[in-house]
Amino acid sequence: MHLVNMIELPNIREASLDLSTICQLRCKECSTAKGITHNSIIGRGQMSFKFFKYFIDNNPQIKRIEMSNWGEIFLNKDIASIIKYAFEHNVVLYCGNGTNFNDVDEEVLEYLVKYKVEFLNLSIDGATQETYEQYRVNGNLSKVLANIGKLNYYKKQYKSVYPKLSWQFIIFGHNEHEIPQIKELCRQYDMAFNPKLNYSEFSPVRNKEFVRQESGLGVATRQEYKDLYSKEYKAPCYHCFVSPQVNWDGQILGCSINKWKTLGNIANEDLLTWQKSEKFKQLVSVLFEGKPCDDSLPCYFCPNYNGKKGIPLTEKGLQNYLDYVPQALK
């Protein structure tokens, strides 16, 4: 019996829609800042309210949507209408991949609270402007903190805990000393501290023991994480089975890092139909059953995928999927 037959994959009830692949910052190691995504199948653009409405109306089983991926969602001119329409149709919105939160209209700040956006993960890699701008080039920390303050004002006005906030802090050598300050700022702004390991050679950590202890992660690098847990740090291979990534123009990408091959388009099929497609079955056979992966799937081009090296995922893949599935889907 194939391992995938041992569990019943749930019907997809969550999706990840990239509302914008445009960003005003030029973060040092970001694929968008380097122009990589804009020169790939991702392209440069923003999901319109009309297209968002089409998706909601044609996928009524979707009850939760991640809004962010390659760009800055609050640059989307239709964001206010999108937030309101989702709320009116009982769809929960959240931003887990991250927002730089530099430029947010006053109306949108209120709508985030009024229409109960669930969660915002704010990407802020410094406690001071001098440190922050070393990675978040063109970013303005004062503006970010002012927007957080305004958002918290509306949360008090509406007596709401939503949106819940987290401070994502990518740990670099140039900012690691500010981790205690960041944790104090999190307390001041009622935010969860969300440390993240550096994914490049830009500004590697210096004091590894300090980082292990102060971050609470117990590791200081992605290699340490892999050595300790025998898996890649935050590899999104099972994203497509839980909350498939959809590009701003409707292309079904599957996971959040795919910029190589499209798996379909929501303009032509709803997600439940796609879940029964041959492409979806291919993904299942590759990621669960250890079948060979060819270049018709984006996995073939992905550095996180090890199946093409002849290492089947099988039982590890099944367990990774079960670990990845949100509690609500179990």
C-alpha atoms as a printed R data frame, in Angstrom:
    type eleno elety resid chain resno       x      y       z
1   ATOM     1    CA   MET     A     1   0.000  0.000   0.000
2   ATOM     2    CA   HIS     A     2   1.283  3.452  -0.855
3   ATOM     3    CA   LEU     A     3   1.856  5.632   2.201
4   ATOM     4    CA   VAL     A     4  -0.448  8.332   0.874
5   ATOM     5    CA   ASN     A     5  -3.325  5.847   1.042
6   ATOM     6    CA   MET     A     6  -2.809  5.552   4.778
7   ATOM     7    CA   ILE     A     7  -4.212  9.053   5.342
8   ATOM     8    CA   GLU     A     8  -7.033 10.989   3.781
9   ATOM     9    CA   LEU     A     9  -5.852 14.302   2.413
10  ATOM    10    CA   PRO     A    10  -8.485 16.866   3.426
11  ATOM    11    CA   ASN     A    11 -10.257 19.036   0.902
12  ATOM    12    CA   ILE     A    12  -8.379 22.314   0.664
13  ATOM    13    CA   ARG     A    13 -10.057 24.905   2.876
14  ATOM    14    CA   GLU     A    14  -7.241 27.458   2.955
15  ATOM    15    CA   ALA     A    15  -5.320 29.268   0.217
16  ATOM    16    CA   SER     A    16  -2.374 31.634  -0.108
17  ATOM    17    CA   LEU     A    17  -3.015 34.508  -2.512
18  ATOM    18    CA   ASP     A    18  -0.145 36.816  -3.361
19  ATOM    19    CA   LEU     A    19  -1.822 40.232  -3.354
20  ATOM    20    CA   SER     A    20   1.307 42.049  -4.548
21  ATOM    21    CA   THR     A    21   4.688 41.158  -6.011
22  ATOM    22    CA   ILE     A    22   5.700 44.830  -5.900
23  ATOM    23    CA   CYS     A    23   7.717 46.192  -2.986
24  ATOM    24    CA   GLN     A    24   9.106 49.638  -2.159
25  ATOM    25    CA   LEU     A    25  12.089 48.267  -0.200
26  ATOM    26    CA   ARG     A    26  15.252 46.726  -1.598
27  ATOM    27    CA   CYS     A    27  16.151 44.111   0.997
28  ATOM    28    CA   LYS     A    28  19.645 42.749   0.432
29  ATOM    29    CA   GLU     A    29  18.884 39.092  -0.297
30  ATOM    30    CA   CYS     A    30  15.284 39.316  -1.488
31  ATOM    31    CA   SER     A    31  14.456 37.737  -4.862
32  ATOM    32    CA   THR     A    32  11.997 40.553  -5.547
33  ATOM    33    CA   ALA     A    33  14.581 43.256  -4.840
34  ATOM    34    CA   LYS     A    34  17.064 41.481  -7.120
35  ATOM    35    CA   GLY     A    35  14.509 41.284  -9.930
36  ATOM    36    CA   ILE     A    36  14.519 37.468  -9.943
37  ATOM    37    CA   THR     A    37  10.785 37.064  -9.357
38  ATOM    38    CA   HIS     A    38   9.847 39.773 -11.851
39  ATOM    39    CA   ASN     A    39  11.816 37.944 -14.537
40  ATOM    40    CA   SER     A    40  10.201 34.596 -13.716
41  ATOM    41    CA   ILE     A    41   6.660 33.227 -13.978
42  ATOM    42    CA   ILE     A    42   5.810 35.351 -10.898
43  ATOM    43    CA   GLY     A    43   6.046 38.641 -12.770
44  ATOM    44    CA   ARG     A    44   5.291 42.095 -11.445
45  ATOM    45    CA   GLY     A    45   1.740 42.948 -10.453
46  ATOM    46    CA   GLN     A    46  -1.055 43.046  -7.900
47  ATOM    47    CA   MET     A    47  -4.245 41.043  -7.505
48  ATOM    48    CA   SER     A    48  -7.260 43.201  -8.301
49  ATOM    49    CA   PHE     A    49 -10.365 43.315  -6.137
50  ATOM    50    CA   LYS     A    50 -12.318 41.949  -9.109
51  ATOM    51    CA   PHE     A    51 -10.077 38.882  -9.305
52  ATOM    52    CA   PHE     A    52 -10.090 38.399  -5.517
53  ATOM    53    CA   LYS     A    53 -13.914 38.516  -5.544
54  ATOM    54    CA   TYR     A    54 -13.943 35.976  -8.396
55  ATOM    55    CA   PHE     A    55 -11.750 33.638  -6.351
56  ATOM    56    CA   ILE     A    56 -13.925 33.899  -3.221
57  ATOM    57    CA   ASP     A    57 -17.148 33.420  -5.203
58  ATOM    58    CA   ASN     A    58 -15.794 30.379  -7.079
59  ATOM    59    CA   ASN     A    59 -14.127 28.694  -4.097
60  ATOM    60    CA   PRO     A    60 -16.759 28.850  -1.328
61  ATOM    61    CA   GLN     A    61 -14.994 26.124   0.658
62  ATOM    62    CA   ILE     A    62 -12.027 28.460   1.277
63  ATOM    63    CA   LYS     A    63 -12.415 29.963   4.750
64  ATOM    64    CA   ARG     A    64  -8.915 31.285   5.419
65  ATOM    65    CA   ILE     A    65  -6.450 33.142   3.190
66  ATOM    66    CA   GLU     A    66  -2.797 34.112   3.550
67  ATOM    67    CA   MET     A    67  -2.311 37.439   1.735
68  ATOM    68    CA   SER     A    68   1.472 37.814   1.447
69  ATOM    69    CA   ASN     A    69   4.427 36.276  -0.318
70  ATOM    70    CA   TRP     A    70   6.814 38.051  -2.732
71  ATOM    71    CA   GLY     A    71   5.842 41.700  -2.292
72  ATOM    72    CA   GLU     A    72   4.298 44.264   0.038
73  ATOM    73    CA   ILE     A    73   0.549 43.717   0.412
74  ATOM    74    CA   PHE     A    74  -0.220 47.244   1.636
75  ATOM    75    CA   LEU     A    75   0.865 48.697  -1.705
76  ATOM    76    CA   ASN     A    76  -2.152 46.988  -3.277
77  ATOM    77    CA   LYS     A    77  -4.596 49.797  -4.061
78  ATOM    78    CA   ASP     A    78  -7.566 47.440  -3.555
79  ATOM    79    CA   ILE     A    79  -6.488 46.132  -0.135
80  ATOM    80    CA   ALA     A    80  -9.296 47.922   1.759
81  ATOM    81    CA   SER     A    81 -11.999 46.467  -0.504
82  ATOM    82    CA   ILE     A    82 -10.380 43.034  -0.296
83  ATOM    83    CA   ILE     A    83 -10.364 43.079   3.512
84  ATOM    84    CA   LYS     A    84 -13.997 44.172   3.685
85  ATOM    85    CA   TYR     A    85 -15.260 41.642   1.123
86  ATOM    86    CA   ALA     A    86 -13.483 38.753   2.832
87  ATOM    87    CA   PHE     A    87 -15.058 39.649   6.177
88  ATOM    88    CA   GLU     A    88 -18.519 39.932   4.629
89  ATOM    89    CA   HIS     A    89 -18.120 36.429   3.198
90  ATOM    90    CA   ASN     A    90 -16.792 34.819   6.382
91  ATOM    91    CA   VAL     A    91 -13.266 34.399   5.059
92  ATOM    92    CA   VAL     A    92 -10.457 34.995   7.553
93  ATOM    93    CA   LEU     A    93  -7.424 36.901   6.239
94  ATOM    94    CA   TYR     A    94  -3.935 36.867   7.662
95  ATOM    95    CA   CYS     A    95  -0.405 37.864   6.699
96  ATOM    96    CA   GLY     A    96   2.069 35.222   7.843
97  ATOM    97    CA   ASN     A    97   4.825 35.499   5.250
98  ATOM    98    CA   GLY     A    98   5.352 39.107   6.225
99  ATOM    99    CA   THR     A    99   4.789 42.789   5.609
100 ATOM   100    CA   ASN     A   100   7.337 45.589   5.975
101 ATOM   101    CA   PHE     A   101   4.459 47.848   7.185
102 ATOM   102    CA   ASN     A   102   6.163 51.052   6.025
103 ATOM   103    CA   ASP     A   103   3.245 52.494   4.047
104 ATOM   104    CA   VAL     A   104  -0.303 51.787   5.233
105 ATOM   105    CA   ASP     A   105  -3.281 54.095   4.658
106 ATOM   106    CA   GLU     A   106  -5.229 55.236   7.723
107 ATOM   107    CA   GLU     A   107  -8.430 53.636   6.397
108 ATOM   108    CA   VAL     A   108  -6.637 50.319   5.942
109 ATOM   109    CA   LEU     A   109  -5.266 50.428   9.499
110 ATOM   110    CA   GLU     A   110  -8.821 50.778  10.766
111 ATOM   111    CA   TYR     A   111 -10.154 48.099   8.412
112 ATOM   112    CA   LEU     A   112  -7.553 45.622   9.688
113 ATOM   113    CA   VAL     A   113  -9.200 45.907  13.090
114 ATOM   114    CA   LYS     A   114 -12.818 46.577  12.096
115 ATOM   115    CA   TYR     A   115 -12.916 43.560   9.769
116 ATOM   116    CA   LYS     A   116 -10.890 41.321  12.056
117 ATOM   117    CA   VAL     A   117  -7.827 40.376  10.031
118 ATOM   118    CA   GLU     A   118  -6.453 37.534  12.115
119 ATOM   119    CA   PHE     A   119  -2.708 38.062  12.186
120 ATOM   120    CA   LEU     A   120   0.105 40.232  10.827
121 ATOM   121    CA   ASN     A   121   3.743 39.173  10.782
122 ATOM   122    CA   LEU     A   122   5.811 42.381  10.599
123 ATOM   123    CA   SER     A   123   9.304 42.075   9.144
124 ATOM   124    CA   ILE     A   124  11.481 44.399  11.233
125 ATOM   125    CA   ASP     A   125  15.159 43.453  11.451
126 ATOM   126    CA   GLY     A   126  16.417 46.105  13.820
127 ATOM   127    CA   ALA     A   127  15.665 48.110  16.953
128 ATOM   128    CA   THR     A   128  17.329 51.242  15.524
129 ATOM   129    CA   GLN     A   129  17.200 52.867  12.085
130 ATOM   130    CA   GLU     A   130  20.940 52.384  11.628
131 ATOM   131    CA   THR     A   131  20.615 48.629  12.103
132 ATOM   132    CA   TYR     A   132  17.226 48.203  10.433
133 ATOM   133    CA   GLU     A   133  18.188 49.831   7.123
134 ATOM   134    CA   GLN     A   134  21.273 47.654   6.640
135 ATOM   135    CA   TYR     A   135  19.009 44.865   5.407
136 ATOM   136    CA   ARG     A   136  15.669 46.655   4.847
137 ATOM   137    CA   VAL     A   137  17.113 49.161   2.377
138 ATOM   138    CA   ASN     A   138  14.792 52.193   1.914
139 ATOM   139    CA   GLY     A   139  12.847 51.227   5.038
140 ATOM   140    CA   ASN     A   140  11.929 53.757   7.721
141 ATOM   141    CA   LEU     A   141  11.677 52.293  11.213
142 ATOM   142    CA   SER     A   142   9.936 55.366  12.634
143 ATOM   143    CA   LYS     A   143   7.119 55.012  10.097
144 ATOM   144    CA   VAL     A   144   6.751 51.321  10.902
145 ATOM   145    CA   LEU     A   145   6.512 51.933  14.646
146 ATOM   146    CA   ALA     A   146   4.075 54.803  14.076
147 ATOM   147    CA   ASN     A   147   1.825 52.501  12.029
148 ATOM   148    CA   ILE     A   148   1.954 49.869  14.758
149 ATOM   149    CA   GLY     A   149   0.984 52.539  17.265
150 ATOM   150    CA   LYS     A   150  -1.986 53.634  15.128
151 ATOM   151    CA   LEU     A   151  -3.081 50.029  14.671
152 ATOM   152    CA   ASN     A   152  -2.964 49.458  18.433
153 ATOM   153    CA   TYR     A   153  -5.029 52.628  18.864
154 ATOM   154    CA   TYR     A   154  -7.774 51.154  16.689
155 ATOM   155    CA   LYS     A   155  -7.556 47.850  18.541
156 ATOM   156    CA   LYS     A   156  -8.300 49.730  21.764
157 ATOM   157    CA   GLN     A   157 -11.110 51.714  20.114
158 ATOM   158    CA   TYR     A   158 -12.774 48.528  18.870
159 ATOM   159    CA   LYS     A   159 -11.809 46.553  21.985
160 ATOM   160    CA   SER     A   160 -10.351 43.880  19.759
161 ATOM   161    CA   VAL     A   161  -7.337 41.575  19.968
162 ATOM   162    CA   TYR     A   162  -7.221 41.443  16.154
163 ATOM   163    CA   PRO     A   163  -5.070 41.536  14.255
164 ATOM   164    CA   LYS     A   164  -2.592 39.763  16.486
165 ATOM   165    CA   LEU     A   165   0.937 40.956  15.781
166 ATOM   166    CA   SER     A   166   4.339 39.347  15.625
167 ATOM   167    CA   TRP     A   167   7.749 40.961  15.142
168 ATOM   168    CA   GLN     A   168   9.710 38.884  12.640
169 ATOM   169    CA   PHE     A   169  13.399 39.435  13.217
170 ATOM   170    CA   ILE     A   170  15.874 37.866  10.804
171 ATOM   171    CA   ILE     A   171  19.024 37.338  12.837
172 ATOM   172    CA   PHE     A   172  22.187 38.734  11.253
173 ATOM   173    CA   GLY     A   173  25.648 39.456  12.558
174 ATOM   174    CA   HIS     A   174  24.964 43.196  12.430
175 ATOM   175    CA   ASN     A   175  21.725 43.021  14.460
176 ATOM   176    CA   GLU     A   176  22.090 40.053  16.820
177 ATOM   177    CA   HIS     A   177  23.129 42.350  19.690
178 ATOM   178    CA   GLU     A   178  19.694 44.027  19.520
179 ATOM   179    CA   ILE     A   179  17.679 40.883  20.291
180 ATOM   180    CA   PRO     A   180  17.082 41.940  23.944
181 ATOM   181    CA   GLN     A   181  15.894 45.383  22.735
182 ATOM   182    CA   ILE     A   182  13.578 43.760  20.218
183 ATOM   183    CA   LYS     A   183  12.012 41.597  22.914
184 ATOM   184    CA   GLU     A   184  11.424 44.690  25.034
185 ATOM   185    CA   LEU     A   185   9.811 46.507  22.076
186 ATOM   186    CA   CYS     A   186   7.585 43.476  21.553
187 ATOM   187    CA   ARG     A   187   6.359 43.861  25.121
188 ATOM   188    CA   GLN     A   188   5.723 47.577  24.599
189 ATOM   189    CA   TYR     A   189   3.759 47.076  21.370
190 ATOM   190    CA   ASP     A   190   1.967 43.877  22.423
191 ATOM   191    CA   MET     A   191   3.668 41.727  19.804
192 ATOM   192    CA   ALA     A   192   5.012 38.189  19.769
193 ATOM   193    CA   PHE     A   193   8.768 37.871  19.193
194 ATOM   194    CA   ASN     A   194   9.342 35.833  16.016
195 ATOM   195    CA   PRO     A   195  13.066 35.249  15.378
196 ATOM   196    CA   LYS     A   196  14.106 33.828  12.022
197 ATOM   197    CA   LEU     A   197  17.413 32.310  10.960
198 ATOM   198    CA   ASN     A   198  19.405 34.074   8.252
199 ATOM   199    CA   TYR     A   199  19.141 32.272   4.888
200 ATOM   200    CA   SER     A   200  22.188 33.713   3.098
201 ATOM   201    CA   GLU     A   201  25.827 34.638   3.489
202 ATOM   202    CA   PHE     A   202  24.890 38.275   4.020
203 ATOM   203    CA   SER     A   203  26.023 39.297   7.505
204 ATOM   204    CA   PRO     A   204  26.343 35.835   9.135
205 ATOM   205    CA   VAL     A   205  25.859 35.592  12.893
206 ATOM   206    CA   ARG     A   206  28.925 36.308  15.027
207 ATOM   207    CA   ASN     A   207  28.162 35.232  18.585
208 ATOM   208    CA   LYS     A   208  26.438 31.899  18.029
209 ATOM   209    CA   GLU     A   209  25.987 31.009  21.675
210 ATOM   210    CA   PHE     A   210  24.395 34.398  22.371
211 ATOM   211    CA   VAL     A   211  22.027 33.881  19.433
212 ATOM   212    CA   ARG     A   212  21.107 30.352  20.536
213 ATOM   213    CA   GLN     A   213  20.172 31.557  24.004
214 ATOM   214    CA   GLU     A   214  18.651 34.988  23.352
215 ATOM   215    CA   SER     A   215  16.595 33.935  20.325
216 ATOM   216    CA   GLY     A   216  15.139 30.944  22.124
217 ATOM   217    CA   LEU     A   217  15.699 28.848  19.001
218 ATOM   218    CA   GLY     A   218  18.512 26.756  20.456
219 ATOM   219    CA   VAL     A   219  20.388 27.038  17.130
220 ATOM   220    CA   ALA     A   220  22.194 29.896  15.416
221 ATOM   221    CA   THR     A   221  22.250 28.850  11.759
222 ATOM   222    CA   ARG     A   222  20.151 26.879   9.313
223 ATOM   223    CA   GLN     A   223  22.858 24.230   9.125
224 ATOM   224    CA   GLU     A   224  22.692 23.775  12.895
225 ATOM   225    CA   TYR     A   225  18.933 23.388  12.579
226 ATOM   226    CA   LYS     A   226  19.336 20.754   9.838
227 ATOM   227    CA   ASP     A   227  21.940 18.863  11.867
228 ATOM   228    CA   LEU     A   228  19.714 18.891  14.951
229 ATOM   229    CA   TYR     A   229  16.361 18.060  13.354
230 ATOM   230    CA   SER     A   230  17.438 16.219  10.161
231 ATOM   231    CA   LYS     A   231  15.333 18.456   7.930
232 ATOM   232    CA   GLU     A   232  15.566 21.780   6.167
233 ATOM   233    CA   TYR     A   233  14.588 24.940   8.065
234 ATOM   234    CA   LYS     A   234  11.079 26.063   7.024
235 ATOM   235    CA   ALA     A   235  11.029 24.021   3.791
236 ATOM   236    CA   PRO     A   236   7.559 24.584   2.263
237 ATOM   237    CA   CYS     A   237   7.183 21.268   0.376
238 ATOM   238    CA   TYR     A   238   3.779 20.437   1.883
239 ATOM   239    CA   HIS     A   239   2.362 23.922   1.448
240 ATOM   240    CA   CYS     A   240   0.508 22.833  -1.703
241 ATOM   241    CA   PHE     A   241  -1.584 20.274   0.189
242 ATOM   242    CA   VAL     A   242  -2.621 22.642   2.965
243 ATOM   243    CA   SER     A   243  -2.745 26.199   1.613
244 ATOM   244    CA   PRO     A   244  -1.763 26.204  -2.077
245 ATOM   245    CA   GLN     A   245  -0.008 29.309  -3.311
246 ATOM   246    CA   VAL     A   246  -1.802 31.312  -6.001
247 ATOM   247    CA   ASN     A   247   0.009 34.096  -7.840
248 ATOM   248    CA   TRP     A   248  -1.479 37.588  -8.252
249 ATOM   249    CA   ASP     A   249  -2.477 36.713 -11.839
250 ATOM   250    CA   GLY     A   250  -4.180 33.419 -10.928
251 ATOM   251    CA   GLN     A   251  -1.392 30.942 -11.621
252 ATOM   252    CA   ILE     A   252  -1.414 28.044  -9.160
253 ATOM   253    CA   LEU     A   253   2.148 27.760  -7.871
254 ATOM   254    CA   GLY     A   254   1.627 25.198  -5.107
255 ATOM   255    CA   CYS     A   255   4.268 26.355  -2.651
256 ATOM   256    CA   SER     A   256   5.482 29.802  -1.653
257 ATOM   257    CA   ILE     A   257   8.923 29.586  -3.289
258 ATOM   258    CA   ASN     A   258   7.948 28.218  -6.696
259 ATOM   259    CA   LYS     A   259   9.057 30.559  -9.465
260 ATOM   260    CA   TRP     A   260   9.790 27.914 -12.104
261 ATOM   261    CA   LYS     A   261   6.641 26.118 -13.276
262 ATOM   262    CA   THR     A   262   2.919 26.771 -13.026
263 ATOM   263    CA   LEU     A   263   0.579 23.979 -11.894
264 ATOM   264    CA   GLY     A   264  -2.662 25.440 -13.216
265 ATOM   265    CA   ASN     A   265  -4.711 28.637 -13.094
266 ATOM   266    CA   ILE     A   266  -7.696 29.530 -10.924
267 ATOM   267    CA   ALA     A   267  -9.182 31.418 -13.874
268 ATOM   268    CA   ASN     A   268  -9.738 28.007 -15.477
269 ATOM   269    CA   GLU     A   269 -10.518 25.765 -12.502
270 ATOM   270    CA   ASP     A   270 -11.443 26.036  -8.849
271 ATOM   271    CA   LEU     A   271  -9.141 24.559  -6.213
272 ATOM   272    CA   LEU     A   272 -11.314 21.493  -5.561
273 ATOM   273    CA   THR     A   273 -11.125 20.639  -9.260
274 ATOM   274    CA   TRP     A   274  -7.374 21.240  -9.233
275 ATOM   275    CA   GLN     A   275  -7.049 18.898  -6.235
276 ATOM   276    CA   LYS     A   276  -8.359 16.117  -8.509
277 ATOM   277    CA   SER     A   277  -6.054 17.015 -11.395
278 ATOM   278    CA   GLU     A   278  -3.155 14.993 -12.788
279 ATOM   279    CA   LYS     A   279  -0.674 17.670 -11.649
280 ATOM   280    CA   PHE     A   280  -1.900 17.353  -8.075
281 ATOM   281    CA   LYS     A   281  -1.651 13.553  -8.280
282 ATOM   282    CA   GLN     A   282   1.912 13.961  -9.548
283 ATOM   283    CA   LEU     A   283   2.785 16.081  -6.518
284 ATOM   284    CA   VAL     A   284   1.313 13.439  -4.227
285 ATOM   285    CA   SER     A   285   3.282 10.640  -5.865
286 ATOM   286    CA   VAL     A   286   6.549 12.596  -5.696
287 ATOM   287    CA   LEU     A   287   6.295 14.015  -2.168
288 ATOM   288    CA   PHE     A   288   4.598 11.067  -0.460
289 ATOM   289    CA   GLU     A   289   5.474  7.980  -2.460
290 ATOM   290    CA   GLY     A   290   9.020  8.896  -3.459
291 ATOM   291    CA   LYS     A   291   8.296  8.640  -7.185
292 ATOM   292    CA   PRO     A   292  10.872 10.257  -9.508
293 ATOM   293    CA   CYS     A   293  10.321 13.938 -10.231
294 ATOM   294    CA   ASP     A   294  10.682 15.241 -13.780
295 ATOM   295    CA   ASP     A   295  10.965 18.799 -15.063
296 ATOM   296    CA   SER     A   296   7.208 19.154 -15.546
297 ATOM   297    CA   LEU     A   297   6.991 19.891 -11.808
298 ATOM   298    CA   PRO     A   298   8.540 22.930 -10.088
299 ATOM   299    CA   CYS     A   299  10.003 20.614  -7.426
300 ATOM   300    CA   TYR     A   300  12.590 19.477  -9.981
301 ATOM   301    CA   PHE     A   301  14.185 22.945  -9.988
302 ATOM   302    CA   CYS     A   302  13.885 23.579  -6.245
303 ATOM   303    CA   PRO     A   303  16.991 23.471  -4.004
304 ATOM   304    CA   ASN     A   304  14.853 22.244  -1.085
305 ATOM   305    CA   TYR     A   305  13.682 19.131  -2.899
306 ATOM   306    CA   ASN     A   306  15.915 16.073  -2.505
307 ATOM   307    CA   GLY     A   307  13.835 13.521  -4.396
308 ATOM   308    CA   LYS     A   308  15.614 14.190  -7.691
309 ATOM   309    CA   LYS     A   309  18.828 13.015  -6.038
310 ATOM   310    CA   GLY     A   310  17.290  9.600  -5.559
311 ATOM   311    CA   ILE     A   311  16.319 10.055  -1.915
312 ATOM   312    CA   PRO     A   312  12.613  9.202  -1.602
313 ATOM   313    CA   LEU     A   313  10.691 11.130   1.016
314 ATOM   314    CA   THR     A   314   8.182  8.350   1.877
315 ATOM   315    CA   GLU     A   315   7.701  8.037   5.646
316 ATOM   316    CA   LYS     A   316   9.578 11.250   6.398
317 ATOM   317    CA   GLY     A   317   7.417 13.022   3.827
318 ATOM   318    CA   LEU     A   318   4.253 11.714   5.418
319 ATOM   319    CA   GLN     A   319   5.338 12.833   8.875
320 ATOM   320    CA   ASN     A   320   6.459 16.230   7.589
321 ATOM   321    CA   TYR     A   321   3.026 16.700   6.047
322 ATOM   322    CA   LEU     A   322   1.261 15.751   9.268
323 ATOM   323    CA   ASP     A   323   3.499 18.207  11.137
324 ATOM   324    CA   TYR     A   324   2.726 20.918   8.575
325 ATOM   325    CA   VAL     A   325  -1.057 20.587   8.611
326 ATOM   326    CA   PRO     A   326  -2.586 23.251  10.863
327 ATOM   327    CA   GLN     A   327  -4.458 21.929  13.895
328 ATOM   328    CA   ALA     A   328  -7.737 23.082  12.372
329 ATOM   329    CA   LEU     A   329  -7.323 20.634   9.476
330 ATOM   330    CA   LYS     A   330  -6.398 17.573  11.558
